[in-house]
Amino acid sequence: MMLKGRQLQYFGTCLALLNMMGKGMHLAWPSPFLPILEGDPSTAITKDEGSWIATSYLISDPLGDIIISLLLNRIGRKYSLLVSAIPFLISWIIIAPTQRFGFIILARLIAGIGGGAIFTVLPIYIGELADPQIRGSLISLMVIVISVGALSINILGYYVTITHASIICALPSVLFLLLFPFLPETPNYYIVKGNMDKAREMLTKIRGKVVGDEEIKELVKNNEEGLVRAGVLDLFRVASNRKGLFIFMGTMTAQQVAGIVPIMYFYTQTIFIEAAADFPVIASTAILYLVLIVCSVISAALIDRLGRRPLLLTSTACCCLALLMEGVNLYLTGKGGGNSGFTWMTIGNISFLIVGYSIGLLTLPSIFMSELFPLNIKGVAVCFCNMFFSIMATTVTKLFQFTNDQYGLYVPFFVFSGLCFVTLVYVAISVPETKKKTLEQIQMELRVADGESKTKL
């Protein structure tokens, strides 16, 4: 590999993010294809089976978290990333020739393993590859690429068959598996393995300049802190870890009850078919994803300027209001038989929901996940947090499907709006501000807060 320095960092990140496309495409796969499968007599898939097709991807996600957390320090970050691409490729191969319920469920379960794996290893790989000055912006590209993948599968679903879409979607994984082996491992992995000569070689290549002894010693020192032994139970037994976990779980709950996973990724086109039938479904869907992508870019620039708490409070409040307005709109649409005014209100309300979600709830739980835990427990914490995400996303998706089927499409919007209000109160009371604080300061203040319950972080 002839690239060095920042060029290598940018190229390595972009190539690694190519694998993240698979997560976005699998996550949003039900949106264009569930209406097709449920309406095709040859597949005979019921709405309940359709909901399991949607959520099966999330059910197996924790297994990927666990597998890759065990491999990270054994085979390295680079080869762990390569392993994460294999389930995506296998799943497309299974879906392409047949669309029977059992095969689709199997493919989605396998893909979920890849989704959990990549979301665990990719932030670590980019974080250890990139310079501190660009690390945050490169990691924030992950959520943008997921949205690009989701938009891609929605467009493909409108124009091509499931078979052809599966073949096209397999191409990023194939390209990644062919090119990524030529990229370097991170120096941190070689330090963990005790190979200082290899660590120096990799760091020199990544930095694009000869690395001095002081920089190697600093890197070793930073990693030694992270190698202090800590067990799974320490995540719950140590009071500061437990407090950090509760803060994360609160923000993740707020993120999920905004309903973005079922609304944006699983049932986007179903919602527009029912609520906006007089406007092209693919155009409505594309508008929403473009709004999400643009707002994701903007939010990345605001987080370190405006602070965590103001953005999180604003984001949760906006989601609560947008969900309430769309619930009212859908209720009136059902009563009045639907009209073009309600169609544009659906597009406007969900666009408002996405804007509100993007400015805080989209990225802040992941940021808290990286900030609230010490290095020696971070691997365990990330694994647990990703599993909690899968459980919450599955629960919210099943809740959306159940309330929609039993009572009408407007009901889940009212339910999510009420839950958002509850989490808004929690955020206002419990979530600290961590802007411009070092990880050491955050840990120190978490420990102080444990002894003095009224002390604010």
C-alpha positions in Angstrom: 0.0 0.0 0.0 1.7 3.2 -1.2 -0.6 5.6 0.6 0.7 7.1 3.8 -0.4 9.6 6.5 -3.8 11.3 6.1 -4.3 9.8 2.7 -4.1 6.3 4.2 -6.4 7.3 7.0 -9.1 8.7 4.7 -8.8 5.8 2.2 -8.9 3.2 5.0 -12.0 4.8 6.6 -13.8 5.1 3.3 -13.1 1.5 2.4 -14.1 0.3 5.8 -17.3 2.3 5.5 -18.1 0.4 2.3 -18.8 -2.5 4.6 -21.2 -0.4 6.6 -23.3 0.0 3.5 -24.4 -3.6 4.1 -25.8 -2.7 7.5 -27.9 0.2 6.1 -29.2 -1.9 3.2 -30.2 -4.8 5.4 -31.7 -2.5 8.1 -34.0 -0.9 5.6 -34.6 -3.9 3.4 -38.2 -4.5 4.7 -39.3 -1.0 3.8 -39.5 -1.6 0.0 -39.9 -5.4 0.0 -42.3 -6.2 2.8 -45.3 -4.6 0.9 -44.3 -6.7 -2.2 -44.0 -9.9 -0.2 -47.3 -9.4 1.6 -49.1 -8.6 -1.6 -47.8 -11.5 -3.6 -50.0 -14.6 -3.4 -47.1 -16.9 -4.3 -45.2 -16.0 -1.1 -48.3 -15.9 1.1 -46.5 -13.9 3.8 -48.8 -12.5 6.5 -48.4 -9.2 8.3 -47.2 -11.0 11.5 -44.6 -13.0 9.5 -43.6 -9.7 7.9 -43.0 -8.2 11.3 -40.7 -11.1 12.2 -38.8 -10.6 8.9 -38.3 -7.0 9.9 -37.2 -7.7 13.5 -35.1 -10.9 12.9 -32.2 -8.7 11.8 -32.2 -7.1 15.2 -32.7 -10.3 17.2 -29.3 -11.8 16.0 -27.5 -8.4 16.3 -26.2 -9.1 19.9 -24.6 -12.4 18.8 -22.4 -10.4 16.4 -21.5 -8.1 19.2 -20.4 -11.0 21.4 -18.5 -12.8 18.6 -16.5 -9.8 17.5 -15.7 -8.6 21.0 -14.0 -12.0 21.6 -12.1 -11.7 18.3 -10.9 -8.1 18.6 -7.7 -8.9 20.6 -7.2 -12.3 19.1 -7.2 -11.7 15.3 -7.1 -7.9 15.3 -9.3 -5.1 14.2 -8.6 -5.5 10.5 -9.5 -9.2 10.3 -12.5 -8.7 12.6 -13.8 -6.2 10.1 -13.2 -8.7 7.3 -15.2 -11.3 9.3 -18.1 -8.9 9.8 -18.5 -8.6 6.0 -19.0 -12.4 5.5 -22.5 -12.6 7.0 -23.7 -9.8 4.8 -22.5 -11.6 1.7 -24.0 -14.9 2.7 -27.4 -13.3 3.4 -27.6 -11.8 0.0 -26.7 -15.2 -1.6 -29.6 -16.8 0.4 -32.2 -14.2 -0.5 -31.4 -13.9 -4.2 -32.7 -17.2 -5.5 -35.8 -17.6 -3.3 -38.1 -15.4 -1.3 -39.7 -18.1 0.9 -40.4 -17.0 4.5 -37.9 -19.5 6.1 -35.0 -18.5 3.9 -35.6 -14.8 4.3 -35.7 -15.2 8.1 -32.5 -17.2 8.0 -30.8 -14.6 5.8 -31.9 -11.8 8.0 -30.6 -13.6 11.1 -27.2 -14.1 9.5 -27.1 -10.5 8.3 -27.9 -9.3 11.9 -24.7 -11.0 13.1 -22.7 -9.0 10.6 -24.6 -5.8 11.6 -23.7 -6.3 15.3 -20.1 -7.1 14.5 -19.4 -4.2 12.3 -21.0 -1.7 14.7 -18.7 -2.9 17.5 -15.4 -3.1 15.6 -15.6 -0.2 13.1 -15.5 2.7 15.6 -12.5 1.1 17.2 -10.7 0.6 13.9 -11.3 4.2 12.8 -10.5 5.6 16.2 -7.2 3.8 16.3 -6.3 4.6 12.7 -7.2 8.3 12.5 -5.4 11.3 13.9 -7.3 13.0 16.9 -8.0 16.1 14.8 -10.2 14.1 12.3 -11.2 11.1 14.4 -14.6 12.5 15.4 -15.7 13.5 11.9 -14.6 10.2 10.4 -16.5 8.1 13.1 -19.6 10.3 12.5 -19.6 9.2 8.9 -20.9 5.8 10.1 -24.5 6.9 10.6 -24.4 8.8 7.3 -23.3 5.7 5.4 -26.1 3.7 7.1 -28.6 6.3 5.8 -27.1 6.1 2.3 -27.4 2.3 2.3 -31.0 2.6 3.5 -31.8 5.1 0.7 -30.1 2.8 -1.9 -32.2 -0.2 -1.0 -35.4 1.8 -1.1 -34.6 3.1 -4.6 -33.5 -0.4 -5.7 -36.8 -1.9 -4.3 -38.8 0.5 -6.5 -37.1 -0.3 -9.8 -35.8 -3.9 -9.6 -36.8 -7.3 -8.2 -35.7 -8.8 -4.9 -33.3 -11.1 -6.8 -31.6 -8.4 -8.8 -31.5 -6.1 -5.7 -29.7 -8.8 -3.7 -27.1 -9.2 -6.4 -26.4 -5.5 -6.6 -26.3 -5.2 -2.7 -23.7 -7.9 -2.5 -21.3 -5.9 -4.6 -20.1 -3.5 -1.7 -19.3 -6.6 0.4 -17.4 -8.3 -2.4 -15.4 -5.1 -3.2 -14.6 -4.6 0.5 -13.4 -8.3 0.9 -11.2 -7.9 -2.1 -9.5 -4.6 -1.3 -9.5 -4.3 2.5 -6.8 -7.0 3.1 -4.3 -4.6 1.7 -4.9 -2.1 4.4 -2.8 -2.1 7.6 -3.8 -3.3 11.1 -3.9 -0.6 13.8 -0.8 -0.1 15.9 -2.8 -0.5 19.1 -3.5 -4.1 18.3 0.3 -4.8 18.0 0.9 -3.1 21.3 -1.7 -5.3 22.9 0.1 -8.3 21.5 3.5 -7.0 22.7 4.9 -6.5 19.2 6.5 -3.0 19.5 8.5 -3.2 16.3 5.4 -3.9 14.2 3.5 -1.2 16.2 6.2 1.3 15.3 6.1 0.3 11.6 2.3 0.6 11.4 2.3 4.0 13.3 5.0 5.3 10.9 2.9 4.3 7.9 -0.3 5.8 9.4 1.3 9.0 10.5 3.3 9.4 7.3 6.5 10.2 9.2 9.1 8.5 11.3 7.7 8.0 14.8 9.9 8.8 17.8 10.3 6.9 21.0 8.2 9.4 23.0 5.1 8.9 20.8 5.4 5.1 21.0 5.8 5.3 24.8 2.7 7.5 25.0 0.7 5.1 22.9 1.9 2.2 25.1 0.9 4.1 28.3 -2.6 4.8 27.0 -3.1 1.2 26.1 -1.7 -0.1 29.4 -4.5 1.7 31.2 -7.0 -0.1 29.0 -5.5 -3.5 29.8 -6.1 -3.4 33.5 -8.3 -6.4 34.1 -12.0 -5.9 34.5 -14.8 -8.4 34.4 -18.3 -8.3 33.1 -19.7 -7.9 36.6 -17.6 -4.7 37.1 -19.9 -3.0 34.7 -22.7 -3.4 37.3 -20.7 -3.7 40.5 -18.7 -0.4 40.2 -20.9 2.5 41.1 -19.5 4.9 38.5 -19.8 2.3 35.7 -23.4 1.6 36.8 -24.2 5.3 36.7 -22.7 5.6 33.2 -24.7 2.6 32.1 -28.0 4.1 33.4 -27.3 7.4 31.6 -26.6 5.5 28.3 -29.7 3.3 28.7 -31.8 6.4 29.3 -30.6 8.2 26.2 -30.8 5.0 24.1 -34.4 4.5 25.2 -35.1 8.1 24.2 -33.6 7.4 20.8 -35.6 4.2 20.2 -39.0 5.4 21.4 -38.8 8.2 18.8 -39.7 5.3 16.5 -37.1 5.9 13.8 -36.2 2.2 13.3 -39.8 1.1 12.4 -40.8 4.4 10.8 -37.7 5.1 8.7 -36.1 1.7 8.1 -38.8 -1.0 8.3 -42.2 0.6 7.4 -41.4 3.8 5.5 -43.1 2.8 2.3 -46.0 1.1 4.1 -46.7 4.4 5.9 -46.7 6.4 2.7 -48.8 3.9 0.9 -51.5 4.3 3.5 -51.1 8.0 4.4 -49.8 9.5 1.2 -51.1 7.4 -1.6 -51.6 10.4 -4.0 -47.9 11.3 -3.9 -45.2 8.9 -5.4 -44.0 6.7 -2.6 -40.4 6.5 -3.8 -40.3 10.3 -4.0 -41.5 10.6 -0.4 -39.0 8.1 0.8 -36.1 9.7 -1.0 -37.0 13.1 0.5 -36.9 11.7 4.0 -33.6 10.0 3.6 -32.0 13.0 1.9 -33.2 15.1 4.9 -31.7 12.5 7.3 -28.4 12.5 5.5 -28.1 16.3 5.3 -29.1 16.8 8.9 -26.7 14.1 10.0 -23.8 16.1 8.5 -25.0 19.3 10.1 -25.4 17.6 13.6 -21.8 16.3 13.5 -20.7 20.0 13.3 -22.9 21.1 16.2 -22.3 18.5 18.9 -19.0 19.9 20.1 -20.1 23.5 19.8 -23.6 23.6 21.5 -23.1 20.8 24.0 -24.8 17.5 24.6 -27.7 18.4 26.9 -29.2 21.3 24.9 -29.2 19.2 21.7 -30.6 16.1 23.4 -33.4 18.1 25.1 -34.3 19.9 21.9 -34.1 16.7 19.8 -36.4 14.7 22.2 -38.9 17.6 22.4 -39.0 17.9 18.6 -39.6 14.2 18.2 -42.4 14.2 20.8 -44.2 17.1 18.9 -43.6 15.6 15.4 -45.0 12.2 16.5 -48.0 13.8 18.1 -48.8 15.9 15.0 -48.5 12.9 12.7 -50.7 10.9 15.0 -53.4 13.6 14.7 -52.9 13.8 10.9 -53.3 10.0 10.4 -56.3 10.0 12.7 -58.0 12.7 10.6 -56.9 11.1 7.4 -58.7 7.9 8.5 -61.8 9.8 9.5 -61.9 12.0 6.4 -60.9 9.4 3.8 -57.6 11.1 3.1 -56.7 14.2 0.9 -53.7 15.9 -0.6 -53.4 18.3 2.4 -52.9 15.3 4.7 -50.4 13.8 2.3 -48.2 16.8 2.5 -48.6 17.0 6.3 -47.3 13.4 6.5 -44.2 14.3 4.5 -43.8 17.5 6.6 -44.4 15.8 10.0 -42.0 12.9 9.3 -39.4 15.3 7.9 -39.7 17.4 11.1 -39.3 14.1 13.1 -36.1 13.3 11.2 -34.7 16.8 11.6 -35.4 16.7 15.4 -34.0 13.2 15.6 -30.9 14.0 13.7 -29.8 17.0 15.8 -29.3 14.9 18.9 -30.8 11.5 19.3 -29.2 10.1 16.2 -25.6 10.3 17.5 -25.6 11.3 21.2 -26.2 7.8 22.6 -23.1 6.5 20.7 -21.1 9.5 22.0 -22.1 8.8 25.6 -21.2 5.2 25.0 -17.7 6.2 24.2 -17.4 8.8 26.9 -19.0 7.4 30.1 -16.9 4.2 30.5 -13.2 3.8 31.5 -10.9 2.0 29.0 -10.6 -1.2 31.0 -14.4 -1.8 30.8 -15.1 -0.1 27.5 -15.1 -3.3 25.4 -17.6 -5.0 27.7 -19.7 -1.8 27.9 -19.9 -1.4 24.1 -21.0 -5.0 23.7 -23.7 -4.6 26.4 -24.8 -1.3 25.0 -25.2 -2.7 21.5 -27.2 -5.6 22.8 -29.4 -3.1 24.7 -29.9 -1.2 21.4 -31.0 -4.5 19.6 -33.5 -5.3 22.4 -35.0 -1.8 22.4 -35.2 -1.6 18.6 -36.9 -5.0 18.4 -39.4 -4.1 21.2 -40.2 -0.8 19.6 -40.7 -2.4 16.1 -43.0 -5.1 17.5 -44.9 -2.4 19.4 -45.3 -0.4 16.2 -46.6 -3.5 14.3 -48.9 -4.6 17.0 -50.6 -1.3 17.7 -50.8 -0.6 13.9 -52.5 -3.9 13.2 -54.8 -3.9 16.2 -55.9 -0.2 16.4 -54.7 1.7 13.3 -51.6 3.5 12.0 -52.2 6.6 14.1 -52.0 4.7 17.4 -48.2 3.9 17.4 -47.5 7.6 16.7 -49.5 8.6 19.8 -47.8 5.9 21.9 -44.3 7.0 20.8 -45.1 10.6 21.4 -46.1 9.8 25.0 -43.0 7.8 25.6 -40.9 10.6 24.2 -42.4 12.9 26.7 -41.5 10.5 29.5 -37.9 10.2 28.3 -37.7 14.0 27.9 -38.3 14.3 31.7 -35.6 11.7 32.3 -33.1 13.5 30.1 -33.7 16.8 31.9 -33.2 15.3 35.3 -30.5 12.7 34.8 -28.3 13.3 31.7 -25.0 15.3 32.4 -23.1 17.6 30.1 -19.8 16.2 29.0 -18.8 18.8 26.4 -15.1 19.6 26.4 -14.3 17.3 29.3 -11.6 14.7 29.1 -12.5 11.1 29.8 -10.6 11.3 33.0 -12.6 14.3 34.2 -15.9 12.5 33.3 -14.8 9.5 35.3 -13.8 11.6 38.3 -17.1 13.5 38.3 -19.1 10.2 38.0 -17.3 8.9 41.1 -18.0 12.2 43.0 -21.7 12.0 41.9 -21.9 8.5 43.4 -20.9 9.8 46.8 -22.9 13.1 46.6 -26.2 12.5 44.8 -26.9 16.2 44.4 -23.6 16.9 42.7 -24.1 17.5 39.0 -21.6 16.3 36.4 
